[in-house]
Amino acid sequence: MTMLKGAAIFGQSGGPTAVINSSASGVFQQALKEQCITAVYGAAHGIKGILNEEFYDISKESKEQLELLKTTPSSALGSVRYKLKNADVDDTDYKRLLEVFRKYNIRYFFYNGGNDSMDTCNKVSKYLADAGYECRVIGVPKTIDNDLAITDHCPGYGSAAKYVATTIMEVYHDASVYDTPMITVIEIMGRNAGWLTAASLLAVYKGAGPDLIYLPEVPFTIEKFLSDVKKVYDSKPDHKVIVAVSEGCKDKEGRYIAEMGQSLKKDAFGHSQLGGAAAILGEIVEEQFKCKVRSIEFSLMQRCAAHIGSRTDIEEAFLAGQQAVKAAVEGHTDYMIGFERTNEKGKYGIKTVLIPLAKVANAEKTVPLEWFNQEKNFLKKDFIDYALPLIQGDSGLPFEEGLPKFAKLKKVSARK
């Protein structure tokens, strides 16, 4: 392998997580150690930061701040939802990227994101190769949706799952206070894959979870939903029911619950912007059962709750960033870092693997149908066995005067 000398640039894309900055820390700290990497840049707002020539000189950041990134939520560099057109349709952006890469001698490109971000990564990699410009491109996975293909799980999911399970346990106890009937509908993120809503089963595992769980993998109907709720409502002396539902639940025709009450806007990738399912279902059950109803939407909290992050998730996110740099320096390109689960002497572990970007770009991994119960309104123990190891350990988030201490980057411009 010939040593490739040049600068490295890292960008964050898509919805943030509680540990996406831990991956950034892994990339930055490892890249700064590599002799073949002449400069380390952080792109402002992902791919748009490169197009606009707006990025930061990471060598100007202190070791302390790069360490604090591990437990700092959201995207420290700023994120983006920007879809590159196919180069054969419009290569304007690609020409600009190549221009910037040449100007700064960028030879290593790391992009942190989910399905759409891996598509961007793959397109850039292919274009640079076709243009004869040597640049090693590695995708760093992240998504609370846990829906990236092939990899066992995704950085960001464990912490979000831990938040979902913990918060539902707290809601469960609050909902049991009064001696009057009550139905609680909890809406959890997840467009086409129900991994995050499935995390509510972890609360059931601890005896304080929902009675019904609905995921996008199974077509949803109001009729069956009401029938399921009635069965639980009638079977309990206190008539208390808790339902966990994914925002992405839809009927056989692909109509989302949220669409029953409003027209949906779409993001830059053409995805419907969901939310409101709990409120709509709450109105329906209140009309049907004439009892107290609570509609709760976890919304952004489930992806930014660093205070209850999983130590396992933080460490694996850091490892993904670190291994991305090592793989690129070793000569690999056009891959995403993935996880393969190990089980030595009954103990959970992972090893990192390289997955071709073409195999994960725009592909989705959903919850296996065999993990559902017969009624398709609950899950089996298979999910507990899968998810429980991912939420282990405290975040180790440092506190100052009783409040979290998050990273504050200088963000020194690297523009020439």
Secondary structure, DSSP 4 states (H G I P E B T S, - for coil): -----EEEEEEE-SS--SSHHHHHHHHHHHHTT-TTEEEEEEETTHHHHHHTT-EEEGGGS-HHHHHHGGG--S-TT-----PPPPTTT--HHHHHHHHHHHHHTEEEEEEEESHHHHHHHHHHHHHHHHTT---EEEEEE--TT---SSSS--TTHHHHHHHHHHHHHHHHHHHTSSSS-EEEEEEE--SS--HHHHTHHHHHHTT---SEEE-TTS---HHHHHHHHHHHHHHSTT-EEEEEEETT-B-TT--BGGGGTSPPPB-TTS-B----HHHHHHHHHHHHH-SEEEEEE-TTHHHH-GGG--HHHHHHHHHHHHHHHHHHHTT--SEEEEEEEEEETTEEEEEEEEEEHHHHTT------GGGB-TTSSSB-HHHHHHHGGGG-S-----EETTEE--------B---
